[in-house]
Amino acid sequence: MSVTQLTRPTDPTIDGDAAPRGTDLPPPARPAPFPLGWLRGLAALAVVTFHAYQYNRTGPGSTWPWSGTAHQLMLGTDLFVDMFFVLSGLVLWMPIALACAHGVAARPGRVLLMRRMARLLPLYYAIVLAVWVTTNPSLPGHWQDLLMHLTFTQVYSDQYIFWTDGPAWSLAVEFHFYVLMALAVPVVYRLMERRETRRGRLAVAAALPALCATVSVIYLTWASATHQPETDWSVWFSPLTRGGDFAIGMALAVLVAAGVRLGRSARIALGLTGVAALIALVLSRPVGTTTSEWWHPMYAVAVATALAGIVLHDGPWSRAWDWKPLVWVGTLGYGVYLIHEPVMRLLGSHGFLPAGRPGAFFLISAVLVAVPSLALAWLSARTVEPAGLRLLALTDRRGRPRDYYAHLAAEDRMERV
């Protein structure tokens, strides 16, 4: 899950136009990582802080702790969810884009899906089952809620989308794109083999991002034109509304694979432009209207612009990107993201969180939630989450069952000879 595993092409010995093609050939040499792990730490802490802010609403009208510009900035922290989607698109599509650039097929689509699920499912299922069991003490309980969460289909239900574990809706959205990419990989490889030039193969890699972005824009246009109610959560929090986010991350991966590199001045300009655009978008967003849903793809573009200042470069990078405390939190970002809401609900139900009130008191709640969430995420990273990786080790890089006794068969053949 760590973004620090995102890699860049660094093998200059491979000629993109002359490289051999075929699914049986090895992939390009493993490149070096981009320094992006800190972003997950920043995003996870921002989401925890916002939910503490949301928890501290007061009165019959659920009045927010802050108003004015401060309130607008706090509501803007949902841009970090869009950033998660952009990063996922970038990470997941990078090996496919590199394969197209080099003309050498990488891992099969099912392996990409297996590897992703091996990292995500153990903790996701553990949290969903634990929360559902404790909140449904008598059977059958809300079995529809459990079934939808276990199958990542809660995003199609206005009633259950935020039940059990609210932040899990974004994991359900991501799962849809994991499956889409896995299904697209064999098609991409087949089309790639028919292209003789590097440019043609990169055009194949860019086709799915273009399709996702187009479909998402059409869907948002339909939802806006038909005035879908803001409370129709399954409309506005669906995979179709967030397809543009993934598409933008995938498109950035294509640029990286294509070898686009920028000088220091251009990268600084992109970084500052992206951050300035995010601030401007947050401050100008029309909160409380469905029009604001168009801000999510715009957030994604601004995030990708800022990221381009980092990834369109071969290093070395500033040491600030590797600040150890934030990078450490980044390695636990997935766990903190999933765990913090159940922790908040548990602490609140036992009276361990301060009562809601105006002002900055919500920061106390944020700290009280963040500390045990980090501790539990750290524990999960060493117990629950590795379980899927151990199961994944039972297969080889092509997704086939690993033969642990191949050497014995080889020795037997040698003895017979």
Residue pairs with C-beta under 8 A, 6 or more apart in sequence:
1 40
1 119
1 120
1 333
1 334
2 37
2 40
2 330
2 331
3 34
3 36
3 37
3 39
3 40
3 87
3 91
3 330
4 33
4 34
4 35
4 36
4 37
4 327
4 330
4 331
5 33
5 91
6 33
6 34
6 36
6 87
6 90
6 91
6 94
6 311
7 30
7 31
7 32
7 33
7 34
7 94
7 95
7 98
8 31
8 32
8 33
8 34
8 256
8 311
8 314
9 28
9 31
9 98
9 101
9 102
9 256
9 257
9 259
10 29
10 31
10 32
10 314
11 28
11 29
11 31
14 28
14 102
14 104
16 101
16 102
16 103
16 198
16 201
17 103
17 196
17 197
17 198
19 102
19 103
19 104
20 103
20 104
21 103
21 104
21 105
21 192
21 193
22 104
22 105
22 193
23 105
23 108
23 189
25 104
25 105
26 104
27 95
27 98
27 99
27 102
27 104
27 105
27 106
27 107
28 98
28 99
28 102
28 104
28 106
31 98
32 315
34 310
34 311
34 317
35 310
35 317
35 321
35 322
36 87
36 307
36 310
36 311
36 321
37 327
37 330
37 331
38 321
38 322
38 323
38 326
38 327
38 330
39 83
39 87
39 330
40 84
40 87
40 329
40 330
40 331
40 333
40 334
41 326
41 327
41 328
41 329
41 330
41 331
41 332
41 333
42 80
42 326
42 330
43 80
43 81
43 83
43 84
43 333
43 337
44 329
44 330
44 332
44 333
44 336
44 337
44 340
45 329
45 336
45 370
46 77
46 80
47 77
47 80
47 81
47 167
47 337
47 340
48 336
48 340
48 366
48 369
48 370
48 373
49 77
49 362
49 363
49 366
50 74
50 77
50 78
51 340
51 341
51 344
51 369
52 344
52 362
52 363
52 365
52 366
52 369
53 64
53 65
53 66
53 74
53 362
53 366
55 344
55 348
55 353
55 356
55 362
55 365
56 65
56 356
56 357
56 361
56 362
56 365
57 63
57 64
57 65
57 356
58 65
58 356
58 357
58 358
63 358
64 71
64 74
65 356
65 357
65 358
65 359
65 360
65 361
65 362
66 74
66 358
66 359
66 360
69 283
72 282
72 283
72 285
72 287
73 282
73 283
75 282
75 285
75 287
76 278
76 281
76 282
76 283
76 285
79 278
79 281
79 282
79 299
79 303
81 170
82 242
82 245
82 296
82 299
82 300
82 303
83 299
83 300
83 303
84 170
84 174
84 337
85 170
85 173
85 174
85 242
85 245
85 246
85 249
85 300
86 245
86 246
86 248
86 249
86 252
86 300
86 303
86 304
86 307
87 249
87 307
88 174
88 177
88 246
88 249
89 177
89 209
89 245
89 246
89 247
89 248
89 249
89 250
89 252
89 253
90 249
90 250
90 252
90 253
90 307
90 311
91 249
91 253
92 112
92 116
92 177
92 178
92 181
92 250
93 181
93 205
93 208
93 209
93 249
93 250
93 253
93 254
94 253
94 256
94 257
95 106
95 107
95 112
96 106
96 112
96 181
96 185
96 188
96 205
96 253
97 202
97 205
97 250
97 253
97 254
97 256
97 257
97 258
98 106
98 257
99 105
99 106
99 189
99 192
100 188
100 192
100 201
100 202
100 204
100 205
100 257
101 198
101 201
101 202
101 205
101 257
101 258
101 259
103 192
103 198
103 201
105 189
105 192
107 115
107 397
107 398
107 399
108 185
108 186
108 398
108 399
109 181
109 182
109 183
109 184
109 185
109 186
110 182
110 399
111 395
111 397
111 398
111 399
112 178
112 181
112 182
112 185
113 178
113 179
113 181
113 182
114 392
114 395
114 399
115 392
116 178
117 178
117 388
118 388
118 389
118 391
118 392
119 334
119 385
119 388
119 389
120 171
120 175
120 334
120 388
121 388
122 384
122 385
122 387
122 388
123 334
123 335
123 338
123 380
123 384
123 385
124 168
124 171
124 338
125 150
126 380
126 384
127 165
127 168
127 338
127 339
127 342
128 146
128 149
128 150
128 164
128 165
128 168
129 146
130 342
131 164
131 165
131 342
132 141
132 142
132 145
132 146
132 149
132 164
135 164
136 142
136 146
142 160
142 163
144 157
144 160
145 154
145 160
145 163
145 164
146 164
147 153
148 154
148 156
148 157
148 160
149 160
149 163
149 164
149 165
149 168
149 172
152 171
152 172
152 175
152 176
153 172
154 160
154 161
154 163
154 164
154 168
154 169
154 172
155 161
155 169
155 172
155 173
155 176
155 234
155 237
155 238
155 239
156 234
156 238
157 234
158 231
158 232
158 233
158 234
161 169
161 233
161 234
161 237
162 169
162 233
165 338
165 341
165 342
166 341
167 337
167 338
167 340
167 341
168 338
169 237
171 338
173 237
173 238
173 239
173 242
176 239
177 212
177 239
177 243
177 246
180 208
180 212
181 208
184 208
188 204
188 205
188 207
188 208
191 204
191 207
192 201
192 204
192 205
195 201
195 203
195 204
202 254
202 257
202 258
205 254
205 257
206 251
206 254
208 247
208 250
209 246
209 247
209 248
209 250
209 251
209 254
210 247
210 251
211 247
212 243
212 244
212 246
212 247
212 250
213 243
213 244
213 247
213 248
213 251
213 297
215 240
215 243
216 240
216 241
216 242
216 243
216 244
216 247
216 297
217 244
217 297
219 238
219 240
219 241
219 243
220 241
220 244
220 293
220 294
220 297
223 235
223 236
223 241
223 290
223 293
224 290
224 291
224 293
224 294
227 290
228 235
228 236
228 290
229 290
230 236
230 288
230 289
230 290
235 241
236 290
236 293
241 293
241 296
242 296
244 296
244 297
244 300
245 296
245 297
245 299
245 300
248 297
248 300
248 301
248 303
248 304
249 300
249 304
251 304
252 304
252 307
252 308
252 311
255 308
255 312
256 311
256 312
260 312
261 312
261 313
261 314
262 270
262 308
262 309
262 312
262 313
267 308
267 309
267 310
267 312
267 313
268 309
269 309
270 305
270 306
270 308
270 309
270 312
271 306
271 309
271 310
273 305
273 306
274 302
274 303
274 304
274 305
274 306
274 307
274 308
274 309
275 302
275 306
277 298
277 301
277 302
277 305
278 299
278 302
278 303
278 306
281 295
281 298
281 299
281 302
285 292
285 295
286 292
310 317
310 321
329 336
329 374
331 381
332 374
332 377
332 378
332 381
334 377
335 373
335 376
335 377
335 378
335 380
335 381
335 385
336 370
336 373
336 374
336 377
339 373
339 376
339 377
339 380
340 369
340 370
340 373
343 369
343 372
343 373
343 376
344 353
344 365
344 369
347 353
347 368
347 369
347 372
352 368
353 365
353 368
353 369
354 361
354 364
354 365
356 362
393 402
394 401
394 402
395 401
395 402
396 402
